[in-house]
Amino acid sequence: MTTARDLAIVALDMPPERSVEQGDLSLALAGAEVIDLVEAEALALDGDRIVPGSKTATGDRLLDDAAASLVRREPYETVEDWLWRRGRELSAAYVDDLEKIGLVTRERGRRFPLRTGRTVPVDSPARSGAAERRTSGEPVLAALAAAAGVDDKGPEFGEGLIGEAITTVLAAVGDAVMELEAVRQRRAIESAAFDNIWRGGV
């Protein structure tokens, strides 16, 4: 399993009261894909720019889609630009893919069995592997899980433990998630202000 799939599975394995923001998860998944592609030698980082490598298939459909969508012209794409472009609705794409290959299912309601509820992982080696990787504190998955809101706090580690390229990606994911949260807060303030004006004028 890839880091991106492991991240999607642990996010879906959260209890109902701890659901994550889909935008945060999508950005973290896009970052996980970069890390997976670095490890597959399908790309390399030159500073914060993504330099495509060979077009060899990874064996993972979504990861191959990601590799195929890399910008292959100089000056190439920054990690930040990739996160916003690739991350658009990426969490939904992973849920759909995991459902197609039988790794997640829709819960049935107890009172209304014909209604489907939230999507949850099924018992499988993939679920066990993702959970074990998370509980072991593996730094890359832990950092991405924290950025996505799966865990409250990320791990503390030095660049020497995970390498410069992965450190660059994790930092970009953290910045993007904070930027998205700032946008949410601004919209909430604007919406509240509009509601106040509306009520005041009625």
CYANA upper distance limits for C-alpha pairs under 8 A (distance plus 0.5 A):
  1 MET  CA      5 ARG  CA      6.81
  1 MET  CA      6 ASP  CA      7.12
  1 MET  CA    126 ALA  CA      7.45
  2 THR  CA      6 ASP  CA      6.69
  2 THR  CA     36 ASP  CA      6.99
  3 THR  CA      7 LEU  CA      6.55
  3 THR  CA     32 ALA  CA      6.30
  3 THR  CA     33 GLU  CA      7.84
  3 THR  CA     35 ILE  CA      8.28
  3 THR  CA     36 ASP  CA      6.89
  3 THR  CA    141 LEU  CA      7.16
  4 ALA  CA      8 ALA  CA      6.74
  4 ALA  CA     29 LEU  CA      5.85
  4 ALA  CA     30 ALA  CA      8.26
  4 ALA  CA     32 ALA  CA      5.42
  4 ALA  CA     33 GLU  CA      6.32
  4 ALA  CA     36 ASP  CA      7.99
  5 ARG  CA      9 ILE  CA      6.65
  5 ARG  CA     94 TYR  CA      7.85
  6 ASP  CA     10 VAL  CA      6.73
  6 ASP  CA    126 ALA  CA      8.18
  6 ASP  CA    127 ARG  CA      8.28
  6 ASP  CA    129 GLY  CA      8.35
  6 ASP  CA    130 ALA  CA      5.35
  6 ASP  CA    141 LEU  CA      8.38
  7 LEU  CA     11 ALA  CA      6.62
  7 LEU  CA     29 LEU  CA      7.58
  7 LEU  CA     32 ALA  CA      8.49
  7 LEU  CA    130 ALA  CA      7.93
  7 LEU  CA    141 LEU  CA      7.24
  7 LEU  CA    144 LEU  CA      7.97
  7 LEU  CA    145 ALA  CA      7.07
  8 ALA  CA     12 LEU  CA      6.75
  8 ALA  CA     25 LEU  CA      8.43
  8 ALA  CA     29 LEU  CA      7.92
  8 ALA  CA     91 SER  CA      7.83
  8 ALA  CA     94 TYR  CA      7.26
  8 ALA  CA     95 VAL  CA      7.85
  9 ILE  CA     13 ASP  CA      6.64
  9 ILE  CA    121 PRO  CA      6.94
  9 ILE  CA    127 ARG  CA      7.02
  9 ILE  CA    130 ALA  CA      7.29
 10 VAL  CA     14 MET  CA      7.20
 10 VAL  CA    127 ARG  CA      8.19
 10 VAL  CA    130 ALA  CA      6.92
 10 VAL  CA    131 ALA  CA      6.99
 10 VAL  CA    134 ARG  CA      8.19
 10 VAL  CA    150 VAL  CA      8.11
 11 ALA  CA     19 SER  CA      8.20
 11 ALA  CA     20 VAL  CA      7.60
 11 ALA  CA     25 LEU  CA      8.46
 11 ALA  CA    145 ALA  CA      8.13
 11 ALA  CA    150 VAL  CA      6.39
 12 LEU  CA     19 SER  CA      8.49
 12 LEU  CA    119 THR  CA      7.26
 12 LEU  CA    120 VAL  CA      5.98
 12 LEU  CA    121 PRO  CA      6.97
 13 ASP  CA    120 VAL  CA      6.52
 13 ASP  CA    121 PRO  CA      6.71
 14 MET  CA     18 ARG  CA      6.47
 14 MET  CA     19 SER  CA      6.82
 14 MET  CA    150 VAL  CA      7.78
 15 PRO  CA     19 SER  CA      7.39
 18 ARG  CA    150 VAL  CA      8.21
 19 SER  CA    150 VAL  CA      8.36
 20 VAL  CA     24 ASP  CA      7.94
 20 VAL  CA     25 LEU  CA      7.47
 20 VAL  CA    148 ALA  CA      7.27
 20 VAL  CA    149 GLY  CA      6.12
 20 VAL  CA    150 VAL  CA      6.92
 21 GLU  CA     25 LEU  CA      6.83
 21 GLU  CA    148 ALA  CA      7.82
 21 GLU  CA    149 GLY  CA      7.81
 22 GLN  CA     26 SER  CA      6.50
 22 GLN  CA     89 GLU  CA      8.24
 22 GLN  CA     91 SER  CA      6.80
 23 GLY  CA     27 LEU  CA      6.81
 23 GLY  CA     87 GLY  CA      8.36
 23 GLY  CA     88 ARG  CA      8.27
 23 GLY  CA     89 GLU  CA      7.80
 23 GLY  CA     91 SER  CA      8.25
 23 GLY  CA    180 LEU  CA      8.21
 24 ASP  CA     28 ALA  CA      6.79
 24 ASP  CA    147 ALA  CA      7.57
 24 ASP  CA    148 ALA  CA      5.38
 24 ASP  CA    149 GLY  CA      7.78
 24 ASP  CA    177 VAL  CA      6.16
 24 ASP  CA    180 LEU  CA      8.06
 25 LEU  CA     29 LEU  CA      6.52
 25 LEU  CA     91 SER  CA      6.67
 25 LEU  CA    147 ALA  CA      8.32
 25 LEU  CA    148 ALA  CA      5.11
 25 LEU  CA    149 GLY  CA      8.10
 26 SER  CA     30 ALA  CA      6.71
 26 SER  CA     87 GLY  CA      5.42
 26 SER  CA     88 ARG  CA      7.22
 26 SER  CA     89 GLU  CA      6.77
 26 SER  CA     90 LEU  CA      5.40
 26 SER  CA     91 SER  CA      5.25
 26 SER  CA    148 ALA  CA      8.49
 27 LEU  CA     31 GLY  CA      6.84
 27 LEU  CA     83 LEU  CA      6.11
 27 LEU  CA     84 TRP  CA      7.42
 27 LEU  CA     87 GLY  CA      5.47
 27 LEU  CA     88 ARG  CA      8.35
 27 LEU  CA     90 LEU  CA      8.31
 27 LEU  CA    148 ALA  CA      8.20
 27 LEU  CA    173 VAL  CA      6.95
 27 LEU  CA    176 ALA  CA      7.71
 27 LEU  CA    177 VAL  CA      7.48
 28 ALA  CA     32 ALA  CA      6.63
 28 ALA  CA     87 GLY  CA      8.46
 28 ALA  CA    144 LEU  CA      6.22
 28 ALA  CA    145 ALA  CA      8.14
 28 ALA  CA    147 ALA  CA      7.07
 28 ALA  CA    148 ALA  CA      6.31
 28 ALA  CA    173 VAL  CA      6.51
 29 LEU  CA     33 GLU  CA      6.71
 29 LEU  CA     87 GLY  CA      7.57
 29 LEU  CA     90 LEU  CA      7.56
 29 LEU  CA     91 SER  CA      7.57
 29 LEU  CA    144 LEU  CA      8.47
 30 ALA  CA     34 VAL  CA      7.11
 30 ALA  CA     82 TRP  CA      8.02
 30 ALA  CA     83 LEU  CA      5.93
 30 ALA  CA     86 ARG  CA      6.55
 30 ALA  CA     87 GLY  CA      5.68
 30 ALA  CA     90 LEU  CA      7.81
 31 GLY  CA     35 ILE  CA      6.98
 31 GLY  CA     83 LEU  CA      6.87
 31 GLY  CA    144 LEU  CA      8.43
 31 GLY  CA    169 VAL  CA      6.64
 31 GLY  CA    170 LEU  CA      7.52
 31 GLY  CA    173 VAL  CA      6.66
 32 ALA  CA     36 ASP  CA      6.62
 32 ALA  CA    144 LEU  CA      7.83
 33 GLU  CA     37 LEU  CA      6.55
 33 GLU  CA     63 LEU  CA      6.97
 33 GLU  CA     66 ALA  CA      7.69
 34 VAL  CA     38 VAL  CA      6.60
 34 VAL  CA     43 LEU  CA      8.40
 34 VAL  CA    169 VAL  CA      7.93
 35 ILE  CA     39 GLU  CA      6.79
 35 ILE  CA    166 ILE  CA      6.75
 35 ILE  CA    169 VAL  CA      7.81
 36 ASP  CA     40 ALA  CA      6.68
 36 ASP  CA     63 LEU  CA      8.39
 37 LEU  CA     41 GLU  CA      6.52
 37 LEU  CA     42 ALA  CA      5.59
 37 LEU  CA     43 LEU  CA      6.35
 37 LEU  CA     63 LEU  CA      8.00
 37 LEU  CA     67 ALA  CA      7.77
 38 VAL  CA     42 ALA  CA      6.52
 38 VAL  CA     43 LEU  CA      5.71
 38 VAL  CA     44 ALA  CA      6.19
 38 VAL  CA     45 LEU  CA      8.49
 40 ALA  CA     58 THR  CA      7.55
 41 GLU  CA     53 GLY  CA      7.00
 41 GLU  CA     54 SER  CA      7.93
 42 ALA  CA     52 PRO  CA      6.76
 42 ALA  CA     53 GLY  CA      5.09
 42 ALA  CA     54 SER  CA      5.93
 42 ALA  CA     55 LYS  CA      6.95
 42 ALA  CA     56 THR  CA      7.46
 42 ALA  CA     67 ALA  CA      7.45
 43 LEU  CA     50 ILE  CA      7.15
 43 LEU  CA     51 VAL  CA      6.01
 43 LEU  CA     52 PRO  CA      4.81
 43 LEU  CA     53 GLY  CA      4.94
 43 LEU  CA     54 SER  CA      7.94
 44 ALA  CA     50 ILE  CA      6.54
 44 ALA  CA     51 VAL  CA      5.68
 44 ALA  CA     52 PRO  CA      6.98
 44 ALA  CA     53 GLY  CA      7.31
 44 ALA  CA    165 ALA  CA      8.30
 45 LEU  CA     49 ARG  CA      5.99
 45 LEU  CA     50 ILE  CA      5.37
 45 LEU  CA     51 VAL  CA      6.26
 45 LEU  CA    165 ALA  CA      6.54
 46 ASP  CA     50 ILE  CA      7.03
 46 ASP  CA     51 VAL  CA      7.18
 47 GLY  CA    165 ALA  CA      8.36
 47 GLY  CA    168 THR  CA      8.45
 48 ASP  CA     78 THR  CA      5.95
 48 ASP  CA     79 VAL  CA      6.25
 48 ASP  CA    168 THR  CA      7.22
 48 ASP  CA    169 VAL  CA      8.48
 49 ARG  CA     75 PRO  CA      8.38
 49 ARG  CA     76 TYR  CA      6.63
 49 ARG  CA     77 GLU  CA      5.97
 49 ARG  CA     78 THR  CA      4.72
 49 ARG  CA     79 VAL  CA      6.48
 50 ILE  CA     70 LEU  CA      8.50
 50 ILE  CA     76 TYR  CA      6.65
 50 ILE  CA     77 GLU  CA      6.13
 50 ILE  CA     78 THR  CA      6.44
 50 ILE  CA     79 VAL  CA      6.87
 51 VAL  CA     72 ARG  CA      7.92
 51 VAL  CA     76 TYR  CA      6.90
 51 VAL  CA     77 GLU  CA      8.37
 52 PRO  CA     67 ALA  CA      8.46
 52 PRO  CA     70 LEU  CA      7.10
 52 PRO  CA     71 VAL  CA      7.96
 52 PRO  CA     72 ARG  CA      6.73
 55 LYS  CA     67 ALA  CA      7.77
 55 LYS  CA     68 ALA  CA      8.05
 57 ALA  CA     64 ASP  CA      6.53
 58 THR  CA     63 LEU  CA      7.32
 58 THR  CA     64 ASP  CA      6.57
 59 GLY  CA     63 LEU  CA      8.45
 59 GLY  CA     64 ASP  CA      7.72
 60 ASP  CA     64 ASP  CA      6.47
 61 ARG  CA     65 ASP  CA      6.72
 62 LEU  CA     66 ALA  CA      6.69
 62 LEU  CA     94 TYR  CA      8.25
 63 LEU  CA     67 ALA  CA      6.73
 64 ASP  CA     68 ALA  CA      6.60
 65 ASP  CA     69 SER  CA      6.80
 66 ALA  CA     70 LEU  CA      7.18
 66 ALA  CA     86 ARG  CA      8.12
 70 LEU  CA     77 GLU  CA      8.49
 71 VAL  CA     76 TYR  CA      6.31
 71 VAL  CA     77 GLU  CA      6.65
 72 ARG  CA     76 TYR  CA      6.86
 77 GLU  CA     81 ASP  CA      6.83
 77 GLU  CA     82 TRP  CA      7.04
 78 THR  CA     82 TRP  CA      6.75
 79 VAL  CA     83 LEU  CA      6.70
 79 VAL  CA    169 VAL  CA      7.16
 79 VAL  CA    172 ALA  CA      7.22
 80 GLU  CA     84 TRP  CA      7.10
 80 GLU  CA    172 ALA  CA      6.38
 80 GLU  CA    173 VAL  CA      8.11
 80 GLU  CA    176 ALA  CA      7.66
 81 ASP  CA     85 ARG  CA      6.63
 82 TRP  CA     86 ARG  CA      6.09
 82 TRP  CA     87 GLY  CA      8.02
 83 LEU  CA     87 GLY  CA      5.72
 83 LEU  CA    173 VAL  CA      7.85
 83 LEU  CA    176 ALA  CA      8.18
 84 TRP  CA     88 ARG  CA      6.91
 84 TRP  CA    176 ALA  CA      8.47
 86 ARG  CA     90 LEU  CA      7.51
 87 GLY  CA     91 SER  CA      8.32
 89 GLU  CA     93 ALA  CA      7.23
 90 LEU  CA     94 TYR  CA      6.86
 91 SER  CA     95 VAL  CA      6.78
 92 ALA  CA     96 ASP  CA      6.61
 93 ALA  CA     97 ASP  CA      6.63
 94 TYR  CA     98 LEU  CA      6.50
 95 VAL  CA     99 GLU  CA      6.59
 95 VAL  CA    104 VAL  CA      8.14
 95 VAL  CA    119 THR  CA      8.40
 96 ASP  CA    100 LYS  CA      6.75
 97 ASP  CA    101 ILE  CA      6.97
 98 LEU  CA    102 GLY  CA      6.73
 98 LEU  CA    103 LEU  CA      5.69
 98 LEU  CA    104 VAL  CA      6.28
 99 GLU  CA    103 LEU  CA      6.30
 99 GLU  CA    104 VAL  CA      5.42
 99 GLU  CA    105 THR  CA      6.62
102 GLY  CA    122 VAL  CA      8.27
103 LEU  CA    121 PRO  CA      6.29
103 LEU  CA    122 VAL  CA      6.12
103 LEU  CA    123 ASP  CA      8.41
103 LEU  CA    124 SER  CA      7.56
103 LEU  CA    126 ALA  CA      8.01
103 LEU  CA    127 ARG  CA      8.29
104 VAL  CA    119 THR  CA      6.99
104 VAL  CA    120 VAL  CA      5.87
104 VAL  CA    121 PRO  CA      4.52
104 VAL  CA    122 VAL  CA      5.66
105 THR  CA    119 THR  CA      6.03
105 THR  CA    120 VAL  CA      6.09
105 THR  CA    121 PRO  CA      6.76
105 THR  CA    122 VAL  CA      6.96
106 ARG  CA    116 THR  CA      6.21
106 ARG  CA    117 GLY  CA      6.39
106 ARG  CA    118 ARG  CA      6.23
106 ARG  CA    119 THR  CA      4.97
106 ARG  CA    120 VAL  CA      6.81
107 GLU  CA    116 THR  CA      6.09
107 GLU  CA    117 GLY  CA      5.38
107 GLU  CA    118 ARG  CA      6.23
107 GLU  CA    119 THR  CA      6.70
107 GLU  CA    120 VAL  CA      7.36
108 ARG  CA    112 PHE  CA      8.05
108 ARG  CA    113 PRO  CA      5.77
108 ARG  CA    114 LEU  CA      7.28
108 ARG  CA    115 ARG  CA      6.53
108 ARG  CA    116 THR  CA      5.31
108 ARG  CA    117 GLY  CA      6.29
109 GLY  CA    113 PRO  CA      5.33
109 GLY  CA    114 LEU  CA      7.70
109 GLY  CA    115 ARG  CA      6.33
109 GLY  CA    116 THR  CA      6.70
109 GLY  CA    117 GLY  CA      6.72
121 PRO  CA    127 ARG  CA      7.19
122 VAL  CA    127 ARG  CA      7.72
123 ASP  CA    127 ARG  CA      6.79
123 ASP  CA    128 SER  CA      8.00
124 SER  CA    128 SER  CA      6.85
125 PRO  CA    129 GLY  CA      6.40
126 ALA  CA    130 ALA  CA      6.63
127 ARG  CA    131 ALA  CA      6.62
128 SER  CA    132 GLU  CA      6.53
129 GLY  CA    133 ARG  CA      6.60
130 ALA  CA    134 ARG  CA      6.70
131 ALA  CA    135 THR  CA      6.61
132 GLU  CA    136 SER  CA      6.45
133 ARG  CA    137 GLY  CA      7.26
133 ARG  CA    138 GLU  CA      6.47
133 ARG  CA    141 LEU  CA      8.01
134 ARG  CA    138 GLU  CA      6.86
134 ARG  CA    141 LEU  CA      7.10
134 ARG  CA    142 ALA  CA      6.81
137 GLY  CA    141 LEU  CA      8.33
137 GLY  CA    142 ALA  CA      6.49
137 GLY  CA    155 PRO  CA      8.12
138 GLU  CA    142 ALA  CA      6.45
139 PRO  CA    143 ALA  CA      6.46
139 PRO  CA    155 PRO  CA      6.68
139 PRO  CA    157 PHE  CA      7.89
139 PRO  CA    162 ILE  CA      8.42
140 VAL  CA    144 LEU  CA      6.81
140 VAL  CA    162 ILE  CA      8.17
140 VAL  CA    166 ILE  CA      8.50
140 VAL  CA    170 LEU  CA      8.47
141 LEU  CA    145 ALA  CA      6.41
142 ALA  CA    146 ALA  CA      6.66
142 ALA  CA    151 ASP  CA      8.19
142 ALA  CA    154 GLY  CA      6.42
142 ALA  CA    155 PRO  CA      6.87
143 ALA  CA    147 ALA  CA      6.78
143 ALA  CA    154 GLY  CA      5.35
143 ALA  CA    155 PRO  CA      6.59
143 ALA  CA    170 LEU  CA      7.60
144 LEU  CA    148 ALA  CA      6.67
144 LEU  CA    154 GLY  CA      8.37
144 LEU  CA    170 LEU  CA      7.56
144 LEU  CA    173 VAL  CA      8.31
145 ALA  CA    149 GLY  CA      6.70
145 ALA  CA    150 VAL  CA      5.48
145 ALA  CA    151 ASP  CA      6.26
145 ALA  CA    154 GLY  CA      8.06
146 ALA  CA    150 VAL  CA      6.09
146 ALA  CA    151 ASP  CA      5.04
146 ALA  CA    152 ASP  CA      6.33
146 ALA  CA    153 LYS  CA      6.04
146 ALA  CA    154 GLY  CA      5.46
147 ALA  CA    151 ASP  CA      8.41
147 ALA  CA    154 GLY  CA      8.00
147 ALA  CA    173 VAL  CA      7.57
147 ALA  CA    174 GLY  CA      6.37
147 ALA  CA    177 VAL  CA      7.28
148 ALA  CA    177 VAL  CA      8.22
157 PHE  CA    161 LEU  CA      7.20
158 GLY  CA    162 ILE  CA      7.86
159 GLU  CA    163 GLY  CA      5.74
159 GLU  CA    164 GLU  CA      6.36
159 GLU  CA    167 THR  CA      6.58
160 GLY  CA    164 GLU  CA      8.05
162 ILE  CA    166 ILE  CA      6.77
162 ILE  CA    167 THR  CA      7.28
163 GLY  CA    167 THR  CA      6.72
164 GLU  CA    168 THR  CA      6.64
165 ALA  CA    169 VAL  CA      6.93
166 ILE  CA    170 LEU  CA      6.66
167 THR  CA    171 ALA  CA      6.63
168 THR  CA    172 ALA  CA      6.75
169 VAL  CA    173 VAL  CA      6.73
170 LEU  CA    174 GLY  CA      6.74
171 ALA  CA    175 ASP  CA      6.75
172 ALA  CA    176 ALA  CA      6.61
173 VAL  CA    177 VAL  CA      6.66
174 GLY  CA    178 MET  CA      6.80
175 ASP  CA    179 GLU  CA      6.68
176 ALA  CA    180 LEU  CA      6.66
177 VAL  CA    181 GLU  CA      6.72
178 MET  CA    182 ALA  CA      6.73
179 GLU  CA    183 VAL  CA      6.88
180 LEU  CA    184 ARG  CA      6.84
181 GLU  CA    185 GLN  CA      6.72
182 ALA  CA    186 ARG  CA      6.66
183 VAL  CA    187 ARG  CA      6.68
184 ARG  CA    188 ALA  CA      6.64
185 GLN  CA    189 ILE  CA      6.71
186 ARG  CA    190 GLU  CA      6.67
187 ARG  CA    191 SER  CA      6.46
188 ALA  CA    192 ALA  CA      6.59
189 ILE  CA    193 ALA  CA      6.62
190 GLU  CA    194 PHE  CA      6.67
191 SER  CA    195 ASP  CA      6.70
192 ALA  CA    196 ASN  CA      6.74
193 ALA  CA    197 ILE  CA      6.79
194 PHE  CA    198 TRP  CA      6.58
195 ASP  CA    199 ARG  CA      6.60
196 ASN  CA    200 GLY  CA      6.46
197 ILE  CA    201 GLY  CA      6.66
198 TRP  CA    202 VAL  CA      6.90
